[in-house]
Amino acid sequence: MSTQQMPGKISEQDLKNKLQAFQNGVQGKVDDKKTTLLSAGGTALVVLLILFFVLGKRSGKKKTTLVEIRRV
């Protein structure tokens, strides 16, 4: 312990120090993974957009509508 106290006693400062150290560790891991997740998400988005474009284009060719206009 950082202060001279009886064993078993936990001070408010001890709790703050432990929680701050835990938060810093978690924040570091999140920052490391953030760029990886963003690039993977961006790649997945581009692949999905291309897939939807190709499927929509094929669907449009299969179901062409012929509109006939007649004057009465």
Phi and psi restraints in degrees (value plus and minus 20) as a CYANA .aco file:
   2 SER   PHI    -100.8   -60.8
   2 SER   PSI     -44.0    -4.0
   3 THR   PHI    -131.3   -91.3
   3 THR   PSI     142.3   182.3
   4 GLN   PHI    -107.1   -67.1
   4 GLN   PSI      70.6   110.6
   5 GLN   PHI    -150.4  -110.4
   5 GLN   PSI     148.7   188.7
   6 MET   PHI     -88.1   -48.1
   6 MET   PSI     125.3   165.3
   7 PRO   PHI     -81.1   -41.1
   7 PRO   PSI     120.1   160.1
   8 GLY   PHI      80.5   120.5
   8 GLY   PSI     -39.8     0.2
   9 LYS   PHI    -110.8   -70.8
   9 LYS   PSI     114.1   154.1
  10 ILE   PHI    -137.9   -97.9
  10 ILE   PSI     104.8   144.8
  11 SER   PHI    -109.3   -69.3
  11 SER   PSI     145.9   185.9
  12 GLU   PHI     -83.0   -43.0
  12 GLU   PSI     -58.2   -18.2
  13 GLN   PHI     -85.7   -45.7
  13 GLN   PSI     -56.8   -16.8
  14 ASP   PHI     -81.0   -41.0
  14 ASP   PSI     -64.5   -24.5
  15 LEU   PHI     -82.6   -42.6
  15 LEU   PSI     -64.2   -24.2
  16 LYS   PHI     -81.7   -41.7
  16 LYS   PSI     -62.5   -22.5
  17 ASN   PHI     -83.6   -43.6
  17 ASN   PSI     -64.3   -24.3
  18 LYS   PHI     -85.7   -45.7
  18 LYS   PSI     -63.7   -23.7
  19 LEU   PHI     -86.2   -46.2
  19 LEU   PSI     -58.4   -18.4
  20 GLN   PHI     -85.2   -45.2
  20 GLN   PSI     -61.8   -21.8
  21 ALA   PHI     -84.4   -44.4
  21 ALA   PSI     -61.2   -21.2
  22 PHE   PHI     -83.5   -43.5
  22 PHE   PSI     -64.8   -24.8
  23 GLN   PHI     -83.7   -43.7
  23 GLN   PSI     -60.9   -20.9
  24 ASN   PHI     -83.7   -43.7
  24 ASN   PSI     -59.1   -19.1
  25 GLY   PHI     -85.5   -45.5
  25 GLY   PSI     -63.9   -23.9
  26 VAL   PHI     -87.1   -47.1
  26 VAL   PSI     -62.7   -22.7
  27 GLN   PHI     -82.7   -42.7
  27 GLN   PSI     -57.6   -17.6
  28 GLY   PHI     -84.0   -44.0
  28 GLY   PSI     -61.1   -21.1
  29 LYS   PHI     -86.8   -46.8
  29 LYS   PSI     -59.9   -19.9
  30 VAL   PHI     -84.2   -44.2
  30 VAL   PSI     -63.6   -23.6
  31 ASP   PHI     -83.3   -43.3
  31 ASP   PSI     -56.0   -16.0
  32 ASP   PHI     -85.7   -45.7
  32 ASP   PSI     -59.6   -19.6
  33 LYS   PHI    -104.5   -64.5
  33 LYS   PSI     -38.2     1.8
  34 LYS   PHI     -81.0   -41.0
  34 LYS   PSI     -66.2   -26.2
  35 THR   PHI     -86.8   -46.8
  35 THR   PSI     -57.7   -17.7
  36 THR   PHI     -83.5   -43.5
  36 THR   PSI     -64.9   -24.9
  37 LEU   PHI     -86.9   -46.9
  37 LEU   PSI     -58.5   -18.5
  38 LEU   PHI     -85.3   -45.3
  38 LEU   PSI     -62.2   -22.2
  39 SER   PHI     -89.6   -49.6
  39 SER   PSI     -57.8   -17.8
  40 ALA   PHI     -85.9   -45.9
  40 ALA   PSI     -60.4   -20.4
  41 GLY   PHI     -85.7   -45.7
  41 GLY   PSI     -60.7   -20.7
  42 GLY   PHI     -84.1   -44.1
  42 GLY   PSI     -61.5   -21.5
  43 THR   PHI     -84.0   -44.0
  43 THR   PSI     -63.8   -23.8
  44 ALA   PHI     -82.4   -42.4
  44 ALA   PSI     -59.2   -19.2
  45 LEU   PHI     -83.9   -43.9
  45 LEU   PSI     -63.7   -23.7
  46 VAL   PHI     -84.0   -44.0
  46 VAL   PSI     -62.6   -22.6
  47 VAL   PHI     -82.7   -42.7
  47 VAL   PSI     -62.9   -22.9
  48 LEU   PHI     -84.2   -44.2
  48 LEU   PSI     -61.3   -21.3
  49 LEU   PHI     -82.6   -42.6
  49 LEU   PSI     -62.6   -22.6
  50 ILE   PHI     -84.5   -44.5
  50 ILE   PSI     -62.5   -22.5
  51 LEU   PHI     -81.3   -41.3
  51 LEU   PSI     -66.8   -26.8
  52 PHE   PHI     -84.2   -44.2
  52 PHE   PSI     -58.0   -18.0
  53 PHE   PHI     -82.7   -42.7
  53 PHE   PSI     -67.3   -27.3
  54 VAL   PHI     -85.7   -45.7
  54 VAL   PSI     -63.3   -23.3
  55 LEU   PHI     -85.6   -45.6
  55 LEU   PSI     -58.4   -18.4
  56 GLY   PHI     -87.3   -47.3
  56 GLY   PSI     -57.8   -17.8
  57 LYS   PHI     -86.3   -46.3
  57 LYS   PSI     -63.0   -23.0
  58 ARG   PHI     -83.3   -43.3
  58 ARG   PSI     -63.0   -23.0
  59 SER   PHI     -83.3   -43.3
  59 SER   PSI     -57.2   -17.2
  60 GLY   PHI     -86.8   -46.8
  60 GLY   PSI     -52.6   -12.6
  61 LYS   PHI     -94.4   -54.4
  61 LYS   PSI     -52.5   -12.5
  62 LYS   PHI     -92.0   -52.0
  62 LYS   PSI     -56.9   -16.9
  63 LYS   PHI    -135.6   -95.6
  63 LYS   PSI      48.0    88.0
  64 THR   PHI    -104.2   -64.2
  64 THR   PSI     119.7   159.7
  65 THR   PHI    -125.0   -85.0
  65 THR   PSI     113.8   153.8
  66 LEU   PHI    -126.1   -86.1
  66 LEU   PSI      99.3   139.3
  67 VAL   PHI    -127.6   -87.6
  67 VAL   PSI     106.5   146.5
  68 GLU   PHI    -133.1   -93.1
  68 GLU   PSI     109.0   149.0
  69 ILE   PHI    -130.4   -90.4
  69 ILE   PSI     105.9   145.9
  70 ARG   PHI    -142.5  -102.5
  70 ARG   PSI     122.0   162.0
  71 ARG   PHI    -112.1   -72.1
  71 ARG   PSI     120.5   160.5
